[in-house]
Amino acid sequence: MENIDFLYKMLKTPSPSGYELEIQKLIIEEMKPYVDKVYTHQNYNVVNAINLDSKMKVLLAGHVDEIGLVINEIKDNGTCRVTRTGGIRPYMYAGQHVEVIVKREGKITKVPGIFGYLPNMGKNEIKVSDLVLDLGTSSREETEKLVAIGDPVIHMNDYVMLAGNRLSARALDDRLGAFICFEAMKQVKARGSKIGVYASSTVGEETLGRGAKAAAYQIKPTCSVTIDVAYATDLPYREELHGELSLGKGPILTIGSAMNSVIHERMIKAAKKLNINVQYEVSPERTFTDTDDIYHSEGGIPSYLISIPLRYMHSSVELCDLKDVEEIINLLAEFICELEEDTSFDPFKE
């Protein structure tokens, strides 16, 4: 896949929800050669845009924040207590190596630590309050020389390519979505389309949805497409909740009350033109993605959600098939290139 190194750089850059500034700086620098304007926001949200003169403004959204933990207490014995940032699963941290992301005077360092596995943990459901962060120190004073209350904590691991063109990493949810938005925008520009594209690397999706809200208000788009992840159910324990969704079988198109029907039909048409197989997920109510916040903005923005099949969501070993990623990039670019300046997303006018 072209530009895969860009995705790898994103995966190597920690960005727990509320701490996204460094990854946004990386994205701005990487996208400089391709965009006409960069919109920033005090909450760390960023929108890269092309074709600013077009009255058709397509907002693409993929969030770059990740789940994690934050230090909220330093004990006299040097250990730390933590609280959650987003939908973490506490048991996945017990007995694991982690990193504390420390930023002081503009310099970022990573302090190694562990969450110990204590004898009582095997008898009880592990809660966040059970987790003890051990940095190897023996006193509060020693620990305070290394970290501070408010410093975020993430799993210590790297991306790895597995067999079958499958990528495993922490925070594929939703680095993949942001990467897809940027690559689709590049493809639209390369194809000579004059449609306005506003690719937002949104922040805070795992917590407050603050980035999607800011982007919708700032750009006031004609329509919006969010790219996020969905549970792959090719492992049997998820099928009863989410239907049949598999890695390597194509983009997941969403059917639901927040989905604009005109966009949906155009996505199906574009997929058929490109001979891309698609899968479907039904979301009758909330999607629990940036789609929800964008849909409810500016009086109701015509919105849509495309999902990437993902195994082991909200873990340190999330797994995707890069074939699905590439097909979503192509599908999204084709959808945009088929739009015209006066395309209507009002189903009453169809």
C-alpha positions in Angstrom: 0.0 0.0 0.0 1.3 3.5 -0.9 2.2 5.8 2.0 2.0 3.1 4.6 4.9 4.7 6.4 2.6 7.6 7.2 0.3 5.2 9.0 3.3 3.6 10.9 4.4 7.1 12.1 0.9 7.7 13.4 0.9 4.4 15.2 4.2 5.2 16.9 2.9 8.6 18.2 1.0 8.3 21.5 -2.2 10.3 21.7 -4.6 9.4 24.5 -7.8 11.3 24.5 -7.0 14.9 25.7 -3.3 14.5 24.7 -3.5 14.7 20.9 -1.2 17.7 20.1 1.9 15.7 19.1 0.1 13.5 16.6 -1.6 16.5 15.1 1.7 18.3 14.6 2.9 15.1 12.8 -0.2 15.1 10.6 0.1 18.8 9.7 3.7 18.3 8.6 3.0 15.2 6.6 0.0 16.8 4.8 1.7 20.1 3.9 2.5 19.2 0.3 -1.1 18.2 -0.4 -3.4 20.7 1.1 -4.6 24.3 0.5 -5.4 25.2 4.1 -5.1 23.8 7.6 -7.8 24.6 10.2 -6.8 24.3 13.8 -8.7 24.6 17.0 -7.8 25.2 20.7 -9.0 21.7 21.6 -6.3 20.2 19.3 -8.7 19.4 16.4 -7.2 19.7 12.9 -8.8 19.9 9.5 -6.8 19.6 6.3 -8.6 21.0 3.2 -8.4 21.2 -0.6 -10.5 23.0 -3.2 -11.6 25.8 -0.9 -13.6 27.6 -3.7 -16.0 24.7 -4.1 -19.5 25.3 -2.6 -19.7 21.5 -2.1 -17.8 20.8 1.1 -17.3 17.1 2.1 -16.2 16.7 5.7 -14.2 13.4 6.3 -13.7 12.5 9.9 -11.4 9.9 11.5 -10.3 10.3 15.1 -6.7 10.2 16.3 -7.2 9.9 20.0 -6.8 6.6 21.7 -8.0 5.0 25.0 -5.6 4.8 27.9 -5.1 5.7 31.6 -4.0 8.8 33.5 -2.1 9.1 36.7 -4.4 10.6 39.4 -2.5 9.8 42.6 1.1 9.2 43.7 1.4 7.1 46.9 4.0 7.4 49.6 5.6 4.1 48.6 6.2 5.5 45.0 3.4 3.6 43.2 0.7 5.4 41.3 -3.1 5.1 41.0 -4.8 5.8 37.7 -8.1 6.6 36.2 -9.5 5.8 32.7 -9.5 7.8 29.5 -12.1 6.3 27.3 -13.4 2.7 27.2 -10.4 0.8 28.5 -10.8 -2.8 29.8 -8.9 -2.8 33.2 -8.0 -6.5 33.1 -6.0 -6.0 29.9 -3.5 -3.8 31.9 -2.8 -6.2 34.8 0.6 -7.8 34.4 1.6 -5.6 31.4 4.4 -3.3 30.5 3.3 0.3 30.0 4.8 3.7 29.2 4.0 7.0 30.9 4.1 9.9 28.4 5.8 12.8 30.1 6.0 16.3 28.6 8.0 18.9 30.3 9.2 22.2 28.9 8.3 21.1 25.4 10.3 17.8 25.6 8.5 14.4 25.5 9.9 11.4 27.3 8.5 7.9 27.9 8.9 6.5 31.4 8.7 2.7 31.5 6.5 1.0 34.1 4.4 -2.0 34.8 1.0 -2.8 36.2 1.6 -5.6 38.6 -0.5 -8.7 38.8 -1.5 -9.1 42.5 -2.6 -12.3 44.1 -6.2 -11.2 44.7 -6.8 -10.3 41.1 -7.5 -13.8 40.0 -10.4 -14.0 42.4 -12.2 -10.8 41.5 -13.2 -8.8 38.5 -10.4 -6.3 37.9 -11.4 -2.7 38.2 -9.4 0.5 37.4 -9.1 1.1 41.1 -7.3 -2.3 41.4 -4.5 -1.3 39.1 -1.2 -0.3 40.7 1.4 1.4 38.5 4.9 0.5 39.5 7.8 2.6 38.1 10.4 0.8 40.2 10.7 3.7 42.7 10.4 3.4 46.5 9.1 6.8 47.5 6.8 9.6 46.5 9.8 11.9 46.0 11.5 9.4 43.6 8.3 9.0 41.6 7.7 12.8 41.4 11.1 13.2 39.7 9.9 11.0 36.9 6.1 11.6 36.5 3.3 13.8 37.7 -0.4 13.7 38.2 -2.1 14.1 34.9 0.5 12.2 32.8 -1.1 9.6 30.5 -0.3 5.9 30.4 -0.4 3.6 27.4 0.5 0.0 26.6 4.2 -0.5 25.6 4.1 -2.2 22.3 4.7 -1.6 18.6 2.9 -2.4 15.3 3.6 -5.8 13.7 2.7 -7.2 10.3 1.2 -10.7 10.5 0.5 -13.2 7.7 -2.0 -12.4 5.0 -1.3 -8.6 4.8 -2.8 -8.1 8.3 -1.6 -5.4 10.7 -1.8 -5.6 14.5 -1.2 -2.6 16.7 -2.4 -0.5 19.6 -4.9 2.3 18.5 -5.7 1.1 15.0 -9.0 2.5 16.4 -8.9 5.0 14.8 -5.6 5.8 13.3 -6.8 3.7 10.4 -9.8 6.0 9.9 -7.8 9.2 9.9 -5.2 7.6 7.5 -8.0 6.6 5.1 -9.4 10.2 5.1 -6.0 11.6 4.2 -5.3 9.1 1.5 -8.7 9.5 -0.1 -8.2 13.2 -0.2 -4.9 12.8 -1.9 -6.5 10.5 -4.5 -9.3 13.0 -5.1 -6.7 15.8 -5.7 -4.6 13.5 -8.0 -7.7 12.8 -10.1 -8.4 16.5 -10.6 -11.7 16.7 -8.8 -12.6 20.3 -7.8 -14.9 19.2 -5.0 -14.0 20.6 -1.6 -12.6 18.0 0.8 -12.1 18.7 4.5 -10.2 15.8 6.1 -10.5 16.1 9.9 -8.2 14.2 12.3 -10.7 14.5 15.1 -9.9 14.5 18.8 -11.7 13.3 21.9 -14.0 10.8 20.1 -13.3 8.2 22.9 -14.5 10.7 25.6 -16.5 13.8 24.6 -16.7 13.9 20.8 -15.2 17.4 21.0 -13.3 17.3 17.8 -16.2 16.3 15.6 -18.4 19.0 17.1 -15.7 21.6 16.5 -15.1 20.5 12.9 -18.8 20.5 12.0 -19.2 24.0 13.4 -16.0 25.4 11.9 -16.5 23.9 8.3 -20.3 23.8 8.1 -20.1 21.0 5.5 -22.6 20.0 2.8 -22.2 16.4 3.9 -20.0 14.3 6.0 -18.5 10.8 6.0 -17.0 9.3 9.2 -14.5 6.4 9.0 -14.2 4.3 12.1 -13.9 0.7 13.1 -16.5 -2.1 13.7 -16.2 -5.4 15.5 -15.2 -8.2 13.1 -17.3 -11.2 13.9 -15.4 -13.9 12.1 -14.5 -15.0 15.7 -17.7 -16.7 16.8 -18.3 -14.9 20.2 -19.3 -11.6 18.6 -21.6 -12.7 15.9 -24.8 -12.6 17.9 -24.2 -8.9 18.7 -23.1 -7.5 15.4 -24.0 -9.9 12.6 -21.6 -11.3 10.1 -18.6 -9.0 9.6 -15.2 -10.3 8.5 -11.7 -9.2 7.9 -10.7 -9.0 4.3 -14.3 -9.0 3.0 -14.5 -5.3 2.3 -15.8 -2.0 3.7 -18.7 -2.0 6.2 -21.5 0.3 5.1 -23.9 1.4 7.8 -27.7 1.2 7.7 -29.3 3.4 10.4 -31.4 6.4 11.3 -28.4 8.8 11.2 -27.3 7.6 7.7 -28.3 9.8 4.8 -30.0 7.6 2.2 -28.6 9.5 -0.8 -25.0 9.0 0.4 -25.8 5.3 1.1 -27.0 4.7 -2.4 -24.1 6.6 -3.9 -21.7 4.5 -1.9 -23.3 1.2 -3.1 -23.1 2.6 -6.7 -19.4 3.5 -6.3 -18.6 0.1 -4.8 -20.2 -1.7 -7.8 -18.3 0.5 -10.2 -15.0 -0.4 -8.5 -16.1 -4.1 -8.1 -15.6 -3.8 -4.3 -17.5 -6.2 -2.1 -19.2 -4.5 0.8 -20.6 -5.6 4.2 -23.5 -4.1 6.1 -23.9 -3.2 9.8 -27.2 -2.0 11.2 -27.2 0.9 13.7 -30.8 1.9 14.4 -29.8 4.4 17.1 -26.4 5.8 18.1 -23.3 4.6 16.3 -21.0 5.6 19.1 -18.7 7.3 16.6 -18.1 10.9 15.4 -21.1 10.4 13.1 -23.5 11.0 16.0 -22.0 14.4 16.9 -21.7 15.6 13.2 -25.2 14.4 12.4 -26.7 16.6 15.2 -24.7 19.7 14.3 -25.8 22.7 12.2 -29.4 21.6 12.1 -28.6 18.1 10.9 -25.7 17.5 8.5 -26.2 14.7 5.9 -24.0 12.1 7.4 -22.6 8.6 6.8 -20.4 6.0 8.5 -18.1 3.5 6.8 -16.4 1.1 9.1 -13.2 -1.0 9.0 -13.5 -4.6 10.2 -11.4 -4.9 13.3 -10.6 -7.8 15.6 -9.7 -7.3 19.3 -11.0 -3.7 19.5 -9.9 -1.6 22.5 -6.9 -3.9 23.2 -3.1 -3.6 22.5 -3.3 -6.1 19.7 -6.1 -4.7 17.4 -6.0 -6.5 14.0 -7.1 -5.3 10.6 -6.7 -6.4 7.0 -4.9 -3.8 4.8 -7.0 -4.9 1.9 -10.1 -3.5 3.6 -8.2 -0.3 4.3 -7.2 0.2 0.6 -10.7 -0.6 -0.6 -12.2 2.0 1.7 -9.7 4.6 0.4 -10.7 3.9 -3.2 -14.4 3.8 -2.4 -14.3 7.1 -0.6 -12.3 8.8 -3.3 -14.7 7.4 -6.0 -17.8 8.7 -4.0 -16.3 12.2 -3.8 -15.2 12.3 -7.5 -18.7 11.4 -8.6 -20.2 14.4 -6.8 -21.1 17.6 -8.5 -21.3 21.2 -7.1 -25.1 21.0 -7.0 -25.5 17.4 -5.8 -28.4 17.3 -3.4 -28.5 15.0 -0.3 -32.2 15.7 0.2 -34.1 12.4 -0.4 -37.3 14.4 -1.0 -35.7 15.9 -4.1 -34.5 12.5 -5.5 
